[in-house]
Amino acid sequence: MSSHFSVEFLKEIKAKLLQEQEKLERELSSFAKKTRDENGEFTSKFPDYGTDEGESAAEVAEYDTNLQIEETLEGQLRDIKKALKHLEEGVYGICKYCNKPIEERRLLARPTSGSCVSCKKTLMQEA
């Protein structure tokens, strides 16, 4: 595990990440089913309201909305899995730009952060 963070802090972060992962998977499974591939991706279910034109249009609209939500939630889930992997590898909380430890306050607020505040500010100014 990372030496610049306490064991208690890392346990707290891991618990937060696992709780968020469970919540996201529960949300996704409410309108999508998990695929069998190793990535654990989801596929939106196509709603079935009926056969008339209005019902078909509503099905397509809901499916499109679900696809957008699915994409967002899956992105968040990927970030969580990456953070959990970094925890396992002992490299969690290291800024990917400057290789310095990310502030604990930032990680508590956003456990999937991959950059420190100063690098993030620099990136935002360049965009």
Buried (B, 14 or more C-beta within 10 A) or exposed (E): BBEEBEEEBBEBBBEBBEEBBEBBBEBBEEBBEEEEEEEBBBEBBEBEEEEEEEEEEBBEEBBEEBBEBBEEBBEBBBBBBBBBEBBEEEEBBBBEBEEEBBBBEBBEEEBBBBBBEEBBEEEEEEE
